Amino acid sequence: MRAKLVADPGADVQVLLADGTYRLSSTWKFTAADSGSAGHPVVWRAAPGAVPVISGATQVTGWAQEGTSGIWSAPVPSGSQTRQVYVDGKRVPVAGAPLSELGWNGTWTGSSSGYNINGDAAAKAWFGARTAAEVARVQFDYPGGNGPWTESRCPVASYTASTAVLTMAQPCWTNVTNRASFSQGSGGLPSMSVNTKPARVDYAKALLSAGEWFLDPAANRLYYQPESGQQVPNLDVELPRLESLLQGAGTLANPLHDITFAGLQFSYATWNDPSRPAGFSDVQSNLRITEGRNQGMCNFSSPAGSCPWGALTQPLANVAFTATTNLTLAGNRFVNLGGAGLSVMYGARNTLIQGNEFTEIASTALLLGCTYDPTPTNASEAQGIKDHCTPDPTAVSGDSIGLNEILTNTTVSDNVIHRIGTEYSSACGITLLFSRGTKITNNALYDLPYTAITAGVIQGHVDQASTPQNSTNINENNTISNNLFHDYMSVRSDGGAIYAEGHQAGYVNKADGTIDPVATLAKGLQVKGNVAFNGRNTNFTYYNDAGSEWINWEGNVAFSAGGAAQGGCSPTGHFWIRNNYFSAPIQSYPCNPPVDSNASGNVSIPATPGPGTIPTSILAAAGLTSAYVAQPNAGAPQVRYISPTNATQVLVGGHGFTATTPVFVKNVQVTGVQFVSGGFLVVPIPAGTTTADIRVGAGDGPATAGRLDDTDSHILYSGFSQQSGRTFGDLNGDIHYATTNGSTATLTFTGTGITVYGEQNTDQGNLGITIDGGTQQVVSTIPTDGVRHANVAVYTRTGLTAGTHTIVVTKLSGTYAVLDGFAVLNTGPTTVRLDNPDSRITYSGFTLQSGRTFGDLNGDIHYATTNGSTATLTFTGTGITVYGEQNTDQGNLGITIDGGTQQVVSTIPTDGVRHANVAVYTRTGLTAGTHTIVVTKLSGTYAVLDGFAVTSA
């Protein structure tokens, strides 16, 4: 191809990749020699109908059982290293266990080098039974150890049995427990106490249990203990080998340019650095310390640290581009990756990232910019930029660093980002560091452990109103607009939908030398038209934190999304908060206040808004644009919000909606549904409808535990027909059958197992079964005795990760394929917490109070002062817990379930002290199914509700 480009520089070149898995032996590298020309990009794309998978993994075969232990092992290539293994397309956990399950009492004494565990006999015995090599592979996990927004991990170096001393790996231990302090801090980078015990112990073969793996690099063997029902020789086990799948790297003088990648899937790469002595010393947003306790501290620490300020180590991106011009990534999937998904930095210009899906990624989905380039025009920082922002410093040694190094004119639009940060839970969906002309618009981000989008993280931690110029950068003309966020902040806390720090504008001065506020704000960060809901542990939905300045928050929406809609700690200021629709307070600055904060035209809305509360134009413009809502990367419809049903219509929020998505109320398809956007529908409902009655999508949403007949609307058929009135013993006398190979039945369900029911008969053949897109398993439905068997389980899979899965049953052979339904299994109880603003709770006489500081979940409660006020929840499960508050000004609650006898519960504390977010009532052992609980205020000045927890067996 390079020869073609040299011979004909203006040629239109397309490379079509056929269907299949392309197992790379080394990183797929592109340089300036692979460039197209202006208007004639070189295009690498999927062939029509194909899904080419660019894989960095070895498929592991040759499995053998280890005696009768239930553990299997297989040979792997010499030198294999990984932090991830995938089985049938799903990441499975490494061998490990929580400390709470190991019987260790945690009587450990910390020091600057590790722990003395002499007081913990069980831990001493465990470590004493391990070889030195086994101990050196163990890693400890510290969720929240360096602040509730972090999750650090440190390897163990060694264990000395004679003194019962665990020595921790360096520099990780120092970087986690003894970070350098710094002057004029407007935000902290806290150290963890040396006495903090880990929450988990990982990478220990002795802890191997069902569904877990362990790699022994000395023996070059992979160990796996299968889940119940798994046949190991039939599993697709993928062992990632590569850390970099695709690398596009030019130089500033000779960039890689005019190149497009479209319709490709990038999967199965790892990132091994957190297993090395530096570990994962988490600071914020997956930025970490690897180069000493004062890394990135400049002159603010003593001794002074490296510069520029906040120059922390970024996660490795499995697909990365530097020094590019006119790069396009469109319609790709980044899935099952062990580092960050994609990074673009170092002089990249005119980049378009559009219509991609990022999911099942261990770290951040998308990294834009580099921590070392806030001020690339400083000559003293040029070498640091080359060393840390490029894959090969020697290749760019001749580059002259200046304004040409700034990330410029990047557009990120119509992407779907979900289920990222699966291993490093402080990951953000998008991390924007330093850039100009960046537009992050019309993306859908959901199911995130921490902040959805961060801009300038760490950069402002020495700036505030009193010291606004300690740390400067080149940011200007960046926009975050019309994005849809929901169900973020699900694991970590102290974050939001959009989190900003540091300088966000290039200053414009008037003739007299003073700053022109209008012109400067125009070059500042524009945050417009975004919609956020269900922020689980959110401090501020739109968060202007340490040193942030020149931000225009305009026309945004936030509901059921945290204690405050907008605010932050020690910002510099120059904020305009205009024409937003918020259910929580704004201008909340609990630390040092900003220089100025200007609010006007904002509208207060309820935490559970219905149709018409928020302008339809704002909801319609948020999330994926019309050209992308029906694309495969948009995903299947899922409902995450329904407004109160005491009306003639409801607002339904979620993702994956299209103009043709069916909606059912009480299993009857509704007409007159208004399609607002890929994230919102307005649905007419009859009187008496509850939220449980409303289901969206052809499959009626995920099925839950229990038997489903073949006629259930959750099941989607292609090529199957229904047959009723049968007398062979089928469930309810009906089946679905197919005669054409390739016909499918698809079910999305929530549970930990699934059984397929069908028929065995001599005129049938094989079924192919896949779960979550994994390897197809073949099941015969021909009876060994030659006799018809109806309504029989032809396939069962258990031990799935608790959550939502999709199974596809395909006819492969025989005259007929018969389906008689499914059974969704839950092998263990699951508990789902609902905060008090949750739309499924119906209130009478209760009022929402936000911005509280007593420790309530998400800083809010519902309270009532009138006896007889009620809170009602209809739920599906086997148990329920009521969360509230105990205080001396409260009294009794009355609780009824399914209209039974009212039980009286006191919420007056025995110690006379306020207790927030406590379980005031729990009921277990309910019959599996749907129940209704009513909580009634009986006495006292106040009754307080902080939500419920629903348990499903």
Secondary structure as UniProt FT lines:
FT   HELIX           2..7
FT   TURN            9..10
FT   STRAND          14..17
FT   STRAND          20..23
FT   STRAND          28..30
FT   HELIX           32..34
FT   TURN            38..39
FT   STRAND          42..46
FT   TURN            48..49
FT   STRAND          52..55
FT   STRAND          57..60
FT   STRAND          64..65
FT   TURN            67..68
FT   STRAND          72..75
FT   TURN            78..79
FT   STRAND          85..87
FT   TURN            88..89
FT   STRAND          90..92
FT   STRAND          96..98
FT   HELIX           99..101
FT   TURN            102..103
FT   STRAND          109..110
FT   STRAND          114..116
FT   TURN            118..119
FT   HELIX           121..128
FT   HELIX           132..135
FT   TURN            136..137
FT   STRAND          139..143
FT   TURN            144..146
FT   TURN            148..149
FT   STRAND          151..160
FT   TURN            161..164
FT   STRAND          165..168
FT   TURN            170..171
FT   HELIX           172..177
FT   TURN            183..184
FT   TURN            194..195
FT   STRAND          200..202
FT   HELIX           205..207
FT   TURN            210..211
FT   STRAND          212..216
FT   TURN            217..220
FT   STRAND          221..225
FT   TURN            228..229
FT   HELIX           232..234
FT   STRAND          237..240
FT   STRAND          246..249
FT   STRAND          256..262
FT   STRAND          265..267
FT   HELIX           273..275
FT   TURN            277..278
FT   STRAND          282..284
FT   TURN            285..286
FT   STRAND          287..288
FT   TURN            293..296
FT   HELIX           298..300
FT   TURN            309..310
FT   STRAND          317..322
FT   STRAND          324..330
FT   STRAND          333..337
FT   STRAND          340..345
FT   STRAND          349..354
FT   STRAND          357..361
FT   STRAND          366..368
FT   TURN            371..372
FT   TURN            376..377
FT   HELIX           379..381
FT   HELIX           382..389
FT   HELIX           393..396
FT   TURN            397..398
FT   HELIX           403..405
FT   STRAND          407..413
FT   STRAND          416..420
FT   TURN            425..426
FT   STRAND          430..432
FT   STRAND          435..436
FT   STRAND          439..441
FT   STRAND          444..446
FT   STRAND          453..455
FT   TURN            457..462
FT   TURN            468..469
FT   STRAND          479..481
FT   STRAND          484..488
FT   STRAND          498..500
FT   TURN            511..512
FT   HELIX           517..522
FT   STRAND          525..528
FT   STRAND          531..535
FT   TURN            536..537
FT   STRAND          540..544
FT   TURN            546..547
FT   STRAND          549..554
FT   STRAND          557..559
FT   STRAND          564..567
FT   STRAND          573..578
FT   STRAND          581..582
FT   STRAND          597..600
FT   STRAND          603..604
FT   TURN            611..613
FT   HELIX           616..621
FT   TURN            626..630
FT   HELIX           632..634
FT   STRAND          638..642
FT   STRAND          649..655
FT   TURN            659..660
FT   STRAND          663..665
FT   TURN            666..667
FT   STRAND          668..669
FT   STRAND          674..677
FT   TURN            678..679
FT   STRAND          680..684
FT   TURN            687..688
FT   HELIX           691..693
FT   STRAND          694..696
FT   TURN            698..699
FT   STRAND          706..708
FT   TURN            710..711
FT   TURN            713..714
FT   STRAND          715..718
FT   STRAND          721..723
FT   HELIX           731..733
FT   STRAND          735..738
FT   TURN            741..742
FT   STRAND          744..751
FT   STRAND          753..760
FT   TURN            762..763
FT   STRAND          766..771
FT   TURN            772..773
FT   STRAND          777..780
FT   TURN            784..785
FT   STRAND          789..797
FT   STRAND          803..811
FT   STRAND          816..825
FT   STRAND          830..834
FT   TURN            836..837
FT   TURN            839..840
FT   STRAND          841..844
FT   STRAND          847..849
FT   HELIX           857..859
FT   STRAND          861..864
FT   TURN            867..868
FT   STRAND          870..877
FT   STRAND          879..886
FT   TURN            888..889
FT   STRAND          892..897
FT   TURN            898..899
FT   STRAND          903..906
FT   TURN            910..911
FT   STRAND          915..923
FT   STRAND          929..937
FT   STRAND          942..952
//
